[in-house]
Amino acid sequence: VLISGAPGTGKTDLASRTRSLVKADAGCFLSGCYQETSSGQPFPVFVSALTEYILSLSSSVSSSFRNNNSIENKKLRDRRESIQKAIDDNVESEGPMLLEVIPALKELIAENGNG
């Protein structure tokens, strides 16, 4: 879903409310924001959304380990491993470029012991 519109029309509020509904249903919600000053970075909205998601995985893992929640730890570990497998299976020669554009992926791979 793409939310677009003029500044001040409630896009951020709509996205925030949608995020709450999706997460309450154990879903995954990604969001990104385009700034005209994105310094020529390719695909800035996707980079922003994927970086936010990857960082949320890391913070969720830290939180679940602190709370000693082994079921949540397994879910998060499985999700991270499925991302790693998708990268390994589908990216091939584009992997180095993808890691350069989305540096948080390097951290994810390193956390899984592959970096």
Secondary structure, 3 states (H helix, E strand, C coil): CCCCCCCCCCHHHHHHHHHHHHHHCCCCCCCCCCCCCCCCCCCHHHHHHHHHHHHHHHHHHHHHHHCCCHHHHHHHHHHHHHHHHHHHHHCHHHHHHHHHHCCHHHHHHHHCCCC
